[in-house]
Amino acid sequence: MPTVTIYMPNHNYASYIEEAIESVLNQTFKEWELIIIDDGSTDNSKDKIDKYLNHPKVRVVYQAKKGLNYTNNIAMRLANGKYITRLDADDYLDENYLLVLVDFLNKNPEFDLVYPDFFHIDKYGNIQEIYKKNKITNESNEILDLPAHGACTMFRTEILRNIGPYNDSVSCQDGYDIWIKFIQKHRPCNVSTPLFYYRQHPSSLSKDQSKINNARRKILQDFLTKSIKKEKSKTLIVIPILGSESFIQKRPFEKLNGIPLINYSINCALGVRANSDIIDN
């Protein structure tokens, strides 16, 4: 029985997937299984993946294109590991990623999720920056807005199954949907060591800002609707302005289709039926 299940969704990332797979094979911690789920690729991904079909720790699933969250749910059902983590096929891991995060969860049973800092890299693999997440403490009032990165977070598998499934009615922001569910009853933590290489390039999902905004709005509206139900509660919505960062979604005055990104956030907030006040900060 493997300690960790790593699953790797792939759609047309033939240029990067071998590097991602090799980063798993080269882990210093060896008690893992890798599930590769090809989501209807039309490039030569299959040629790359088939090289690993006979590896004793690798399982491969080929499916028609279903989307990321559908794929996440497939992986949850197939996982044998005590812990589970996702590695996207265009990213890759530091060799000590599993060693550090498994050790943390083994020694800290009060936490059910852990994630590291990470390197932001370009399409060629050049490091652009070390991305340090805001640290979570017991006093973190803003925990709702501090979601772990969906693609390098390690969960206790049983906990993830209990709070799942992933919302497959949205095609991105899977990590945010699960994050909202998770923090209601469970404690997350992070380690301040970069152990993951996150690639941003023109075809990466994170560049489709319109899709991200629409998905996050749907996730929040669904959550509020279920939480509030018949109560006459109202919500104060605070939209922080954090200044310029390398990630486009963190630059509030960057224009998308001629409209500043902050306007999309405000419009989303105005669409929440339960709000009482909205503050730009």
PyMOL commands that set and color helices and strands:
alter all, ss='L'
color gray80, all
select helices_A, chain A and resi 17-25+45-52+68-78+97-107+143-145+157-163+174-182+205-207+209-228+248-250+261-270
alter helices_A, ss='H'
color red, helices_A
select strands_A, chain A and resi 4-10+32-39+58-63+83-86+92-93+113-121+127-131+154-156+188-199+235-239+255-256+259-260+275-280
alter strands_A, ss='S'
color yellow, strands_A
deselect
rebuild
show_as cartoon
